[in-house]
Amino acid sequence: MRHGMVWLVAAAAALALVACVRVNVHGDRPAASSPPAPAVGALRIATYNTSLNSDVPGGLLQRLQDDDEGARKVAAVLQRVRPDIVLLNEFDYVADGSAAALFQTRWLERAQPGGGAPLHYPYRYLAPVNTGVQSGLDLDGNGTVGGEGRDRGNDAWGYGLHPGQYGMLLLSRHPIDAAAVRTFQSLKWRAMPGAQRPHDPATGAPFHPDAVWAQLRLSSKSHWDVPVRTPSGVLHVLASHPTPPAFDGPEKRNVARNRDEIRFWSEYLSPGPHAWLCDDAGRCGGLADDARFVILGDLNNDPTDGAGAHDAIIGLMEHPRVLRMVTPRSEGAVEAATRDGGANLAHRGAAAHDTGSFGPRVGNLRLDYVLPSVGHVPVGSGVFWPRSDAPHADIVDGTDHRLVWVDVAVGDLARD
């Protein structure tokens, strides 16, 4: 619907909801344990790091064939929230699509304990990622190439113990224009203007030799621009999963990479020819100025707490093309931060906005994002993290992350 009372109500709701996204939001209403159905004419969009991965090739298929508790709980959460479009992070890439198909038929399409009715996504997108793909280079500076275990993972283009570990999967109720998808798996890090090349703080010398730096890829997994043809037009789903800003040394190479993986989207949305910004098919340039989009993913960076370079995520959230809206929140995150103590006691950000629980040393952080573009009308949002005494609280711990959802009225989406 484009006219009438529904849009008047939605517009009024949007004006009431606009607020600062950086740290604290005042006057937010407590989130229910299960979100209500989206308003008429609205689209529910979500991101969810599912931890559906395995350290061995074929391991995810085995998990999905077995009675896997993590898969059951992840499916139950999805059945509760019922997003129209959802990005799953840490879902191992299996090239023939068999893992994605099995998750659909064996888990989502069967009612799960604690979940809701069966859930079907007629459209999905998956593609290769850099994790576990060997570079043939000494990327961690330990003097060897490849090896076993963590040493092998560190010398892959993105950390992983086998190709495809920690991949991405996009599920949609609306058609995906696969022919128009852009992927940036092979984009060189050095190509980005102002690339944060890691340096050894003791000597000031570059951490990676020039010959290695010239070949390094920016994306630890990949960056995707996936056009989805919603009933009101094309919505560009901008999906990624930057490396955690940790597991490195004093050179902070992963902090630098996380920063630039996030900054990629700010560049992609900004005006200019961007001759350096070339996708895997050789097409260069950013997103069209009139295109509508939503940024999805576990971006591994909290605006105020944790180890990341906070300017990157703040810059993305404050980009002129990104919608300002109430930050998704939950009551369960507040309860968990109070109960778990640890690093949470020193955190400056609003606990209600956290999207995952990462132990006493790190604490709870906001790492997962749904960032719609300007022009959308926000009509609801939340993090699926019920209080421990609320219904369905027992299904959230299938992964250390929590699902984040945003409902938007899609309006007149630009058509490609």
C-alpha positions as CSV (number, residue, x, y, z in Angstrom):
1,M,0.0,0.0,0.0
2,R,1.3,3.5,-0.9
3,H,-1.4,5.8,0.3
4,G,-4.0,6.2,3.0
5,M,-4.0,5.8,6.7
6,V,-1.3,3.1,6.9
7,W,1.3,5.5,5.5
8,L,0.2,8.4,7.7
9,V,0.6,6.2,10.8
10,A,4.0,4.9,9.5
11,A,5.2,8.4,8.8
12,A,4.2,9.5,12.3
13,A,5.9,6.5,13.8
14,A,9.1,7.3,11.9
15,L,9.2,10.8,13.3
16,A,8.7,9.5,16.8
17,L,11.5,6.9,16.4
18,V,14.3,9.0,15.0
19,A,17.1,9.1,17.5
20,C,20.9,9.0,17.9
21,V,22.4,5.6,17.1
22,R,25.8,6.0,18.7
23,V,25.5,5.2,22.4
24,N,22.4,5.7,24.5
25,V,18.8,6.0,23.4
26,H,16.2,7.4,25.8
27,G,12.6,6.5,25.9
28,D,12.8,3.2,24.1
29,R,10.1,0.7,24.8
30,P,11.0,-2.7,26.2
31,A,11.1,-5.4,23.5
32,A,8.8,-8.3,23.7
33,S,10.3,-11.9,23.7
34,S,8.9,-12.5,20.2
35,P,8.4,-9.6,17.8
36,P,4.9,-8.9,16.5
37,A,4.2,-9.5,12.8
38,P,5.4,-6.7,10.5
39,A,2.9,-3.9,9.8
40,V,1.1,-4.1,6.5
41,G,3.4,-2.9,3.7
42,A,6.5,-3.4,5.8
43,L,9.5,-5.6,5.2
44,R,11.3,-7.4,8.0
45,I,15.1,-7.6,7.5
46,A,17.5,-9.4,9.8
47,T,21.1,-10.5,10.4
48,Y,22.1,-13.5,12.4
49,N,25.6,-15.0,13.1
50,T,24.5,-18.6,13.4
51,S,27.8,-20.3,14.4
52,L,26.8,-23.0,11.9
53,N,30.4,-23.9,11.0
54,S,32.9,-26.7,11.4
55,D,36.6,-27.0,11.6
56,V,36.6,-29.9,9.1
57,P,35.5,-29.9,5.5
58,G,32.0,-31.4,5.3
59,G,31.5,-30.9,9.0
60,L,28.5,-28.6,8.6
61,L,26.7,-31.1,6.5
62,Q,27.3,-33.7,9.1
63,R,26.0,-31.3,11.8
64,L,22.8,-30.7,9.8
65,Q,22.3,-34.4,9.2
66,D,22.6,-35.1,13.0
67,D,20.5,-34.0,15.8
68,D,22.4,-30.7,16.2
69,E,21.3,-28.6,19.1
70,G,22.8,-25.4,17.6
71,A,20.9,-25.9,14.3
72,R,17.7,-26.6,16.2
73,K,17.9,-23.4,18.2
74,V,19.0,-21.2,15.3
75,A,16.1,-22.5,13.3
76,A,13.7,-21.9,16.2
77,V,14.8,-18.3,16.5
78,L,14.3,-17.8,12.8
79,Q,10.8,-19.3,13.1
80,R,10.0,-17.0,15.9
81,V,11.2,-13.8,14.2
82,R,10.2,-14.8,10.6
83,P,12.2,-12.2,8.6
84,D,11.5,-11.6,5.0
85,I,15.2,-11.3,4.2
86,V,18.0,-12.6,6.5
87,L,21.7,-12.8,6.2
88,L,23.3,-15.8,8.0
89,N,26.9,-15.3,9.0
90,E,29.2,-18.2,9.9
91,F,27.3,-20.6,7.7
92,D,30.0,-22.7,6.0
93,Y,30.0,-22.3,2.2
94,V,29.3,-25.6,0.4
95,A,29.6,-25.0,-3.3
96,D,26.7,-27.2,-4.5
97,G,24.3,-25.6,-2.1
98,S,23.6,-28.8,-0.2
99,A,24.2,-27.4,3.2
100,A,21.9,-24.5,2.6
101,A,19.2,-26.8,1.1
102,L,19.5,-29.2,4.1
103,F,19.1,-26.4,6.6
104,Q,16.0,-25.3,4.8
105,T,14.3,-28.6,4.4
106,R,15.3,-30.4,7.6
107,W,15.3,-27.5,10.1
108,L,13.5,-24.4,8.9
109,E,10.6,-26.3,7.2
110,R,10.0,-28.4,10.3
111,A,8.5,-26.8,13.4
112,Q,11.2,-26.7,16.1
113,P,10.7,-26.9,19.9
114,G,10.5,-23.3,21.1
115,G,10.1,-22.1,17.5
116,G,7.1,-21.2,15.4
117,A,5.5,-22.5,12.3
118,P,7.6,-24.0,9.6
119,L,9.4,-21.3,7.5
120,H,10.2,-21.5,3.8
121,Y,12.6,-19.3,1.8
122,P,12.2,-19.8,-1.9
123,Y,15.3,-17.8,-2.7
124,R,18.8,-17.9,-1.4
125,Y,22.3,-16.7,-2.4
126,L,25.7,-18.1,-1.5
127,A,29.1,-17.6,-3.0
128,P,32.8,-18.4,-2.3
129,V,34.5,-16.6,0.5
130,N,38.2,-16.1,1.3
131,T,38.2,-17.9,4.6
132,G,40.4,-21.1,4.5
133,V,41.6,-20.4,0.9
134,Q,45.4,-20.7,1.0
135,S,47.3,-17.7,-0.2
136,G,50.6,-19.4,-0.7
137,L,52.1,-16.5,1.3
138,D,53.4,-15.9,4.9
139,L,50.6,-13.6,6.0
140,D,51.2,-13.9,9.8
141,G,54.9,-13.3,9.6
142,N,56.0,-16.5,11.4
143,G,58.5,-17.4,8.7
144,T,56.6,-20.3,7.3
145,V,53.8,-20.7,4.7
146,G,50.8,-22.8,5.5
147,G,51.3,-25.6,8.0
148,E,48.7,-27.1,10.2
149,G,45.9,-25.8,12.4
150,R,46.0,-22.2,13.3
151,D,49.3,-21.6,11.3
152,R,47.5,-22.8,8.2
153,G,44.4,-20.7,8.9
154,N,46.5,-17.6,9.4
155,D,48.0,-17.9,5.9
156,A,44.7,-18.2,4.2
157,W,43.2,-15.1,2.5
158,G,40.8,-15.0,5.5
159,Y,41.3,-17.0,8.6
160,G,39.8,-20.5,8.3
161,L,40.8,-24.1,8.6
162,H,39.3,-25.1,5.3
163,P,37.9,-23.2,2.3
164,G,34.4,-21.8,3.0
165,Q,34.5,-22.0,6.8
166,Y,32.6,-19.0,8.3
167,G,30.8,-18.3,5.0
168,M,27.6,-16.4,4.4
169,L,24.1,-17.3,3.3
170,L,21.3,-14.9,2.3
171,L,17.7,-16.2,2.5
172,S,14.8,-14.3,1.0
173,R,11.1,-14.6,0.4
174,H,11.5,-12.3,-2.6
175,P,13.4,-13.0,-5.8
176,I,17.1,-12.4,-5.9
177,D,18.6,-11.0,-9.1
178,A,21.6,-13.3,-9.2
179,A,22.8,-12.0,-12.5
180,A,23.2,-8.5,-11.1
181,V,25.0,-9.5,-7.9
182,R,28.4,-7.9,-7.3
183,T,31.0,-9.6,-5.2
184,F,34.4,-8.2,-4.0
185,Q,36.2,-11.4,-2.8
186,S,39.4,-10.6,-4.7
187,L,39.6,-6.8,-4.3
188,K,43.2,-5.9,-3.1
189,W,43.5,-4.2,0.2
190,R,46.1,-1.8,-1.1
191,A,43.6,-0.6,-3.8
192,M,41.6,1.3,-1.1
193,P,42.5,4.9,-0.8
194,G,44.0,5.5,2.7
195,A,44.4,1.7,3.3
196,Q,45.5,1.1,6.8
197,R,48.7,-0.9,6.1
198,P,49.8,-2.7,9.3
199,H,53.2,-1.6,10.7
200,D,55.6,-3.1,13.3
201,P,55.4,-0.6,16.2
202,A,58.9,-1.5,17.3
203,T,60.6,-0.6,14.0
204,G,58.0,1.4,12.1
205,A,58.5,-0.9,9.1
206,P,55.5,-2.4,7.3
207,F,54.5,-5.7,8.8
208,H,54.0,-7.3,5.4
209,P,56.7,-7.1,2.8
210,D,55.8,-5.2,-0.3
211,A,55.4,-8.3,-2.4
212,V,52.9,-9.7,0.1
213,W,51.1,-6.4,0.7
214,A,50.6,-6.1,-3.1
215,Q,48.6,-9.3,-3.1
216,L,46.6,-9.1,0.1
217,R,42.8,-9.2,-0.3
218,L,40.7,-6.7,1.7
219,S,37.7,-9.0,2.5
220,S,38.3,-11.7,5.1
221,K,35.2,-13.4,3.7
222,S,33.7,-11.3,0.9
223,H,31.6,-8.2,0.3
224,W,28.3,-8.7,-1.5
225,D,25.8,-6.4,-3.2
226,V,22.8,-8.6,-3.7
227,P,19.7,-7.0,-5.4
228,V,16.5,-8.4,-4.1
229,R,13.3,-7.6,-6.0
230,T,10.8,-6.8,-3.3
231,P,7.1,-6.0,-4.2
232,S,8.0,-2.3,-4.3
233,G,11.2,-2.5,-6.2
234,V,14.9,-3.4,-5.9
235,L,16.6,-3.4,-2.5
236,H,20.4,-3.9,-2.5
237,V,21.5,-6.1,0.3
238,L,25.0,-5.2,1.2
239,A,26.4,-8.1,3.1
240,S,29.8,-8.8,4.8
241,H,31.5,-10.2,7.9
242,P,34.7,-8.4,8.6
243,T,37.5,-10.1,10.6
244,P,37.4,-9.8,14.3
245,P,39.8,-7.0,15.5
246,A,41.8,-9.5,17.6
247,F,44.0,-12.6,17.3
248,D,47.0,-10.6,16.0
249,G,50.1,-9.0,17.4
250,P,51.4,-5.5,18.2
251,E,51.0,-4.6,14.6
252,K,47.2,-4.9,15.0
253,R,46.8,-6.2,11.4
254,N,43.3,-7.5,12.2
255,V,42.2,-4.2,13.8
256,A,43.4,-2.4,10.6
257,R,41.7,-4.9,8.3
258,N,38.4,-4.8,10.3
259,R,38.4,-1.0,10.0
260,D,38.9,-1.0,6.3
261,E,36.5,-3.8,5.6
262,I,33.8,-1.7,7.3
263,R,35.1,1.5,5.6
264,F,34.6,-0.3,2.2
265,W,30.8,0.3,2.6
266,S,31.3,4.0,3.4
267,E,33.3,4.2,0.2
268,Y,30.8,2.2,-1.8
269,L,28.0,4.5,-0.8
270,S,29.9,7.8,-1.4
271,P,29.8,9.8,-4.6
272,G,32.7,9.6,-7.1
273,P,33.9,7.4,-9.9
274,H,35.8,5.0,-7.6
275,A,38.0,3.5,-10.3
276,W,39.7,1.4,-7.7
277,L,36.5,-0.2,-6.5
278,C,36.2,-3.1,-8.9
279,D,34.2,-6.3,-8.3
280,D,35.2,-9.8,-9.2
281,A,33.6,-9.5,-12.7
282,G,35.7,-6.4,-13.4
283,R,33.0,-3.8,-13.1
284,C,34.2,-0.7,-11.2
285,G,32.4,2.0,-9.2
286,G,30.1,2.2,-6.2
287,L,26.4,2.0,-5.6
288,A,24.1,4.2,-7.7
289,D,23.1,7.4,-5.9
290,D,19.3,6.6,-6.2
291,A,19.6,2.9,-5.1
292,R,17.9,1.8,-1.9
293,F,19.9,-0.6,0.3
294,V,20.3,-2.3,3.7
295,I,23.7,-3.1,5.2
296,L,23.7,-6.5,7.0
297,G,26.2,-8.5,8.9
298,D,28.3,-9.2,11.9
299,L,30.7,-6.3,11.5
300,N,32.7,-7.2,14.5
301,N,32.9,-3.6,15.8
302,D,31.1,-2.0,18.7
303,P,30.7,1.8,18.5
304,T,32.2,2.4,22.0
305,D,33.5,-0.8,23.6
306,G,35.8,-3.7,22.6
307,A,39.0,-3.7,20.6
308,G,37.9,-2.3,17.2
309,A,38.6,1.0,15.6
310,H,35.3,2.6,16.5
311,D,35.6,5.4,14.0
312,A,34.9,3.0,11.2
313,I,31.5,1.7,12.5
314,I,30.5,5.2,13.7
315,G,31.4,6.6,10.3
316,L,29.3,4.0,8.6
317,M,26.2,4.6,10.9
318,E,26.5,8.3,10.4
319,H,27.0,8.1,6.6
320,P,24.6,10.6,4.9
321,R,22.9,7.7,3.0
322,V,22.3,5.6,6.1
323,L,19.0,6.0,8.0
324,R,19.1,7.4,11.5
325,M,16.7,5.4,13.7
326,V,16.3,3.9,17.1
327,T,18.9,1.3,17.9
328,P,17.5,-2.2,18.1
329,R,17.5,-3.4,21.7
330,S,16.5,-6.2,24.0
331,E,15.8,-6.7,27.7
332,G,17.8,-9.9,27.7
333,A,21.0,-8.0,26.9
334,V,20.6,-5.7,29.9
335,E,20.0,-8.7,32.2
336,A,23.0,-10.6,30.8
337,A,25.3,-7.6,31.2
338,T,24.3,-7.1,34.8
339,R,24.4,-10.8,35.6
340,D,27.7,-11.6,33.9
341,G,29.7,-8.6,35.2
342,G,33.3,-8.9,34.0
343,A,34.2,-6.5,31.2
344,N,30.6,-5.3,31.1
345,L,31.3,-3.3,34.2
346,A,33.7,-1.1,32.3
347,H,31.6,-0.7,29.2
348,R,30.4,2.7,28.2
349,G,27.8,1.7,25.6
350,A,24.1,1.0,26.3
351,A,23.9,-2.7,27.3
352,A,20.4,-2.9,25.8
353,H,22.0,-2.5,22.3
354,D,24.4,-5.5,22.7
355,T,24.0,-8.3,20.2
356,G,26.1,-11.0,21.6
357,S,27.7,-12.5,24.7
358,F,31.5,-13.1,24.5
359,G,32.7,-14.2,27.9
360,P,33.9,-12.3,31.0
361,R,37.1,-11.0,29.4
362,V,35.3,-9.3,26.4
363,G,31.8,-8.9,27.8
364,N,28.7,-8.3,25.7
365,L,29.0,-6.1,22.6
366,R,27.0,-4.7,19.7
367,L,28.5,-6.3,16.7
368,D,25.6,-7.2,14.4
369,Y,23.9,-4.5,12.3
370,V,20.8,-3.9,10.1
371,L,21.3,-0.4,8.6
372,P,18.7,0.6,6.1
373,S,19.2,3.5,3.7
374,V,17.6,6.9,3.9
375,G,14.1,6.9,2.4
376,H,12.9,3.9,4.4
377,V,10.3,4.4,7.1
378,P,11.3,2.4,10.3
379,V,8.3,0.8,11.9
380,G,9.9,-1.6,14.4
381,S,13.2,-3.2,15.5
382,G,14.7,-5.4,18.1
383,V,17.3,-7.9,19.1
384,F,16.0,-11.4,19.8
385,W,17.3,-11.8,23.3
386,P,14.5,-12.4,25.9
387,R,15.1,-12.2,29.6
388,S,15.9,-15.5,31.2
389,D,12.4,-15.6,32.7
390,A,10.6,-14.8,29.4
391,P,9.2,-17.3,26.9
392,H,11.7,-18.7,24.4
393,A,14.7,-17.6,26.4
394,D,16.0,-21.2,26.1
395,I,16.6,-21.0,22.3
396,V,18.9,-18.0,22.1
397,D,22.2,-19.8,23.1
398,G,22.6,-21.9,19.9
399,T,25.2,-19.2,19.0
400,D,27.0,-16.5,21.0
401,H,25.3,-13.8,18.8
402,R,21.7,-12.8,18.8
403,L,19.4,-12.1,15.8
404,V,18.9,-8.4,15.0
405,W,15.8,-7.4,13.0
406,V,14.4,-4.1,11.6
407,D,10.9,-3.6,10.0
408,V,10.8,-0.9,7.3
409,A,8.1,0.4,5.1
410,V,9.7,0.0,1.7
411,G,7.9,2.8,-0.2
412,D,8.9,3.5,-3.8
413,L,12.2,1.6,-4.0
414,A,14.4,2.7,-6.9
415,R,14.2,0.3,-9.8
416,D,17.2,-0.9,-11.6
